[in-house]
Each structure stands twice: as C-alpha cells, then as structure tokens.
Amino acid sequence: MAKWGMVIDLEKCTGCQACSTACQMENNRLPGENYQDVLYYTEGKQPAPTLSWFPRPCMHCEEPSCMHVCPTKATFKTEDGVVLIDWNKCIGCKFCMIACPYGVRFYTDEKPLIEPNIKSVFKGEGDLSWNPPYKGPQQDASHGVGIQPNGVVSKCTFCYHKISKAPKGTPDLSNDDPALREFVPACVRTCAPTARYFGDLDNPNSKVNRLISAKKGVRLLDHTGNKPQVYYLTGGGAAGGAIPSSRANDKKA
Amino acid sequence: MTTQTAAKGPVNTIMAAGLTGLVVSLGLVMVGLLQEGHAAFNTGSNGITWGLPVVTYVFFVLTSTGLTFVASLAMVFGFKDFYPIAKRCIWLAVVTLIAGFASLAMEIGHPFRMLWAIPLSFQYLSPLNWMGVFYAAYLGLLLLKFHKVNGGDWDSGTSRQLGIASFVAVVIAHGTLGGVFGSMAMRPMWYGGLVPIYFLLTAAVSGAAFAVLITYLTYGNEAAMPEKVRTLMQGAMPKVFAAVLAVVILAVVSRTVTGLWSNADGLQVWDHIVASPWFWIELLLMVAAFFMLLTGSSPMWPAVMVIVSLFIGRYEFIISGQLVPLFKGSWVPGLISYTPSLTEWMLVVMAFSIVFFGWAFGEKSLNLEAAPKEQ
C-alpha cells in the first residue's frame, strides 16, 4: 500500500496561487476557506521590505494530533496514509481545529468573508452548506469529499476522489504521464512552475523520495512530532524559512 | 433530619428573574441559531475556534466541581461545620453542571449525533472523551447522592460511598478537562501538566464563592441565618475561601510572569493580556476579595467579586490561548480579534439563568436547608 506524500519546492514556487484556485474549484470551497492556501507575509519597511509566501496544504501527518483528539474517530488515516474526515461521524466539536498545529481545518458555519454571502446566494440543499454553481467531485461524506455539510469540520483530502482511483503500485502521480493525469491532485496538476510533486513515500524509487533525499527535504514544525507527509525543498533552509516569526508582525488585536 | 429556619432571602424574586432570563435568552439564542446556524457566533476558521460558549461551559463545570469540593468537606472529609450548606452545594453542583452542558450543547455542530457517535466510535486517546465520560459519571453519582440526602440518608454506607465516588469522579473529570487544554503542545499558552492542578484550584475557589453567595441569597442577611450557618459564614468558610484564593492569586501571577518572560512563539499573547484592563480588574478583584475575607467582614461581596474575576479569568485563558494565529498569513496579520456576538452573550445569560432558576426551584421545593440530625 502506498503512503502518499507531497513535495513542494519553495525555490520554484512563484506564489501565483493557481494551486489555491484549482483546489477551490475542485473541492467547492467557500471564499477564504482554502484547503490549499498560499500564505503571504510582509516584513520590514521601505526601502527594504520583504514579501514572502508559503504554500500550505494539509500536512497529512504520520502522527496527526487532529486524529488523536477526535472523540468520534471521524478524523482517520487511510491505509494509503491520507488523513480524512468522515462527515457522517463528525460532531463539530472543533477540537481538531484546536489541535492542528498548521491551521488547515475549516468550519464553514461562520460569518461570511465577503458580501453578499455566497451561502445565501447559492443556498445548499438539505444539510449542505451551499450549492456551488460549479460542482466538483461527487459527494462522498464518509471521506470528507464534496460540498461541506453544516456543522462539521473539513480539510484538504489530497484530492482523495482522484488519487484513490490511481493504479496500485504507482510510484508518482504527475502530469508527465498522460495516463495518470486524471489521478493527480488538483494543486499539483495546475502548478505552472512544477513546484509540486506527489508520490509514494514508501517507494524508494519514487520521485518524491529522490527529491527529498537529493535536495534535503524538510518538514514544517518538525518539533511538534506530527511528522508531516508534506516535505519542502528550501535550498538548504528550514521549511519555515519563508515564514517570518508571528511576532515579527504587528500584534495589536 | 431537621428542617431549619425557613429562608427569608429574595428566592422568589430570583426564581422569577431566572425564569425570565432563561426564556428571553433561550428565545434569542434559538432565533440566532435557527436563522444563521453557528454563523450567529463570531467564531471562525480564521478566528477563534472555541469562543464564549466554551468559556461559559468551562466556567460552570468547574464551578460544579468546586461546589462538590465544598460539599465533600463535610460528606467525605468529615468537617461537620460544613453540613448546613452541604445539600445546597450538591444541588447547586447539579444545576451548574447542567448549565455548563447546556452552553456546550448549543456550541457543538451536531450535539445529537454526539450521543451515538462517541459511544460507538470511542477514541480513547482523546481527552475530550474522558472528560465526557467522567463528567457524565459525576452527574449520575451527584444525582444519586442528592437522592439519598433528599431522602434523609446522610450517613449510610451507600450514601457515604456515593459521596466519595462523586468526589473522585469530579477530581478526575476536572483533570481531563485540564488535559483538553494542557495537552495542546502546539498552543504554548495552554500547554503544561500543571493545568489540571490550576483548574482544581480555581474550581475550588469558584465553588466556595458560589456556596457563599447562594447561602446569603437564601437567607438575605447574616441575622436571618440559623446559628450554625451563621457560624460557618463567619468562621470556617471565609477562612477556607481566603486560603484557596491566596493560592489561586499566586497561580495567576505565576502563570503571568512565566508567560511574559518566556520567549516561545505563541506566548507573546501575554503582552496583550496584561495590556488589557480586564486582566487588572481580574487581579484587583481577587486581591481585594482576599483582604476583605481576612478582615472578617461579610464574605458575600468577596464571593461576588471572585465570581466576576474568575469569569474574566476563564475568558482570558480560553480565548487568549487561540489569539496567536496558526499559519494564517495575511488573512490574519496580527493577533486574532474576537468580540462575542449577541447570541454568544445570550448563552452566558442562559447559563446563569439556569443556575439561579435551578437553585431557587430547589430552595423552594427540595428543602436544601436540611442537615443530619446531629447537626
């Protein structure tokens, strides 16, 4: 069984946000609730300000703290290493949102980011939070795929509706092989500078493993012990090198 | 069992106010929730995840814990001076626990799903589950104990064992609630093995404060109290109250100084906390209450001051632990800003109304003044 993981080359990422947009379309996300986000940080003043950016999907950790705190086991890890949420079992206690060190979980029952409220314009049917004019994958509540229902938490699924259909034993899912393109996660498939790679971390011959080895891939906040399955290539720095300390910003609430 | 002097305090007024508050607040909460769902709260994915309803939950379940501690002084540890308020404390522990649970039920996305999903898919690693198990067991034991006491059975083997079991259950329950926050290494403002102990201390002081306040509300003033209650309120009670309060003040100061000094990312929120007047109001109220208790004046106002102070403290603890954003970039460039919505405030009113209505109902119908014969 594969252990799916991702490699993001920060030296190639241009911060164009095509990944975020593709993810939003693919997964029916509401504005501001991006499974995949490119975070921007500004630091310093003229004449030498710094603008940095950091692409951040769910880390699909080997030891996911979100899964351990979930009282109903709604958050679970699949045999192929993907952390998912069973929306039929999620009770919306939001402990996972508290316990995730990476801030990648979403509860859509909240004030809208922009007006008019998209949820009011495209009203959801039944328990669904909204009814997007463009529909992504088929609804699969037990894997947290599709339109998010009310009262539950959601997160990046590594596009589980795609990768779970890939041929078994595939070392990498990339655009390079036309036969595999349909199984590539939306953010990887759309990445113009090819800064993202997706493959089997348990397969020593996969491209993701070779990149991690050759370019010294590192993980974000490794000290938390969560052991992300998303690795960053930084050209030698730490994974968080693109992120200023949160106290570098103005902290007035 | 003896029935002591009939209560002369404003029980009827408080019962009416509690019922009115409950109807109005519950009505407004239901309107908000039915119209907007949880969007009626000012919580959110890029903001505060656990808002004022969780603050209210923690405040009241820890108050319930503390009230059981006060009742246990007589029923478990044999300090007979506390018997005259023991039954009232048990009843109040029940209603504060229900008030806390009610606030939480309104906050959870699927409270009814919780009833089957947790037992059928029990995640033993989750502190939240153990909190639920032990608080549920505690509620059951507390009700059984109250049933015994209400029937005049204070001292049978079963009654004593129920008292001890309730005490043990709530010590573990509050510890697991402490674990919900204390286990979160990714949120350093909360993290630490001593958080359950911090909760134990603050629970004890909140129980003492509510026990004093409700006793004064029952009788109106000290002159109207039966002699044994008056002796307790002028002697052992304020002394125990002051002693625990002193340790709580030290704990608050110690957490603040450590937080201000330490440099881990996430702890910068302490600068924000001490810049707020609420922190100084919290501290001032506690210190002033402590000295008022030492001077031997009536403990009622110190009790009110401590209740207000502890509510500020619970808000500060739970909200501040989330104020430093985790990987939100320019979505949240500074600390997260959070102001509770009307619906959230109405949940606070609802919980307090449940407590005061529930207490007044008990005072009128359940003979809360009862104590064992030898008392």
Chai-1 contact restraints between the chains, C-beta under 6 A:
chainA,res_idxA,chainB,res_idxB,connection_type,confidence,min_distance_angstrom,max_distance_angstrom,comment,restraint_id
A,E33,B,S45,contact,1.0,0.0,6.0,A-B,restraint_1
A,L39,B,G329,contact,1.0,0.0,6.0,A-B,restraint_2
A,Y40,B,G329,contact,1.0,0.0,6.0,A-B,restraint_3
A,Y40,B,S330,contact,1.0,0.0,6.0,A-B,restraint_4
A,Y41,B,G329,contact,1.0,0.0,6.0,A-B,restraint_5
A,R56,B,F327,contact,1.0,0.0,6.0,A-B,restraint_6
A,H68,B,L125,contact,1.0,0.0,6.0,A-B,restraint_7
A,V69,B,S126,contact,1.0,0.0,6.0,A-B,restraint_8
A,C70,B,Q123,contact,1.0,0.0,6.0,A-B,restraint_9
A,P71,B,I118,contact,1.0,0.0,6.0,A-B,restraint_10
A,P71,B,Q123,contact,1.0,0.0,6.0,A-B,restraint_11
A,P71,B,S126,contact,1.0,0.0,6.0,A-B,restraint_12
A,P71,B,L128,contact,1.0,0.0,6.0,A-B,restraint_13
A,P71,B,N129,contact,1.0,0.0,6.0,A-B,restraint_14
A,T72,B,A117,contact,1.0,0.0,6.0,A-B,restraint_15
A,T72,B,I118,contact,1.0,0.0,6.0,A-B,restraint_16
A,T72,B,S121,contact,1.0,0.0,6.0,A-B,restraint_17
A,K73,B,S121,contact,1.0,0.0,6.0,A-B,restraint_18
A,K73,B,Q123,contact,1.0,0.0,6.0,A-B,restraint_19
A,K89,B,A117,contact,1.0,0.0,6.0,A-B,restraint_20
A,I91,B,I108,contact,1.0,0.0,6.0,A-B,restraint_21
A,I91,B,H110,contact,1.0,0.0,6.0,A-B,restraint_22
A,I91,B,R113,contact,1.0,0.0,6.0,A-B,restraint_23
A,I91,B,M114,contact,1.0,0.0,6.0,A-B,restraint_24
A,I91,B,A117,contact,1.0,0.0,6.0,A-B,restraint_25
A,G92,B,I108,contact,1.0,0.0,6.0,A-B,restraint_26
A,G92,B,G109,contact,1.0,0.0,6.0,A-B,restraint_27
A,G92,B,H110,contact,1.0,0.0,6.0,A-B,restraint_28
A,C93,B,I108,contact,1.0,0.0,6.0,A-B,restraint_29
A,K94,B,T49,contact,1.0,0.0,6.0,A-B,restraint_30
A,F95,B,L128,contact,1.0,0.0,6.0,A-B,restraint_31
A,M97,B,T49,contact,1.0,0.0,6.0,A-B,restraint_32
A,I98,B,T49,contact,1.0,0.0,6.0,A-B,restraint_33
A,P101,B,M186,contact,1.0,0.0,6.0,A-B,restraint_34
A,Y102,B,F327,contact,1.0,0.0,6.0,A-B,restraint_35
A,G103,B,L326,contact,1.0,0.0,6.0,A-B,restraint_36
A,G103,B,F327,contact,1.0,0.0,6.0,A-B,restraint_37
A,G103,B,K328,contact,1.0,0.0,6.0,A-B,restraint_38
A,F106,B,S45,contact,1.0,0.0,6.0,A-B,restraint_39
A,Y107,B,S45,contact,1.0,0.0,6.0,A-B,restraint_40
A,D109,B,G37,contact,1.0,0.0,6.0,A-B,restraint_41
A,D109,B,H38,contact,1.0,0.0,6.0,A-B,restraint_42
A,D109,B,A39,contact,1.0,0.0,6.0,A-B,restraint_43
A,E110,B,A39,contact,1.0,0.0,6.0,A-B,restraint_44
A,E110,B,G44,contact,1.0,0.0,6.0,A-B,restraint_45
A,K111,B,A39,contact,1.0,0.0,6.0,A-B,restraint_46
A,N150,B,G37,contact,1.0,0.0,6.0,A-B,restraint_47
A,G151,B,G109,contact,1.0,0.0,6.0,A-B,restraint_48
A,G151,B,H110,contact,1.0,0.0,6.0,A-B,restraint_49
A,V152,B,G109,contact,1.0,0.0,6.0,A-B,restraint_50
A,T224,B,M186,contact,1.0,0.0,6.0,A-B,restraint_51
A,S245,B,D265,contact,1.0,0.0,6.0,A-B,restraint_52
A,S246,B,D265,contact,1.0,0.0,6.0,A-B,restraint_53
A,S246,B,V324,contact,1.0,0.0,6.0,A-B,restraint_54
A,R247,B,Q268,contact,1.0,0.0,6.0,A-B,restraint_55
A,N249,B,P333,contact,1.0,0.0,6.0,A-B,restraint_56
A,N249,B,G334,contact,1.0,0.0,6.0,A-B,restraint_57
A,D250,B,G334,contact,1.0,0.0,6.0,A-B,restraint_58
A,K251,B,G334,contact,1.0,0.0,6.0,A-B,restraint_59
A,K251,B,L335,contact,1.0,0.0,6.0,A-B,restraint_60
A,K252,B,G334,contact,1.0,0.0,6.0,A-B,restraint_61
A,A253,B,L335,contact,1.0,0.0,6.0,A-B,restraint_62
A,A253,B,S337,contact,1.0,0.0,6.0,A-B,restraint_63
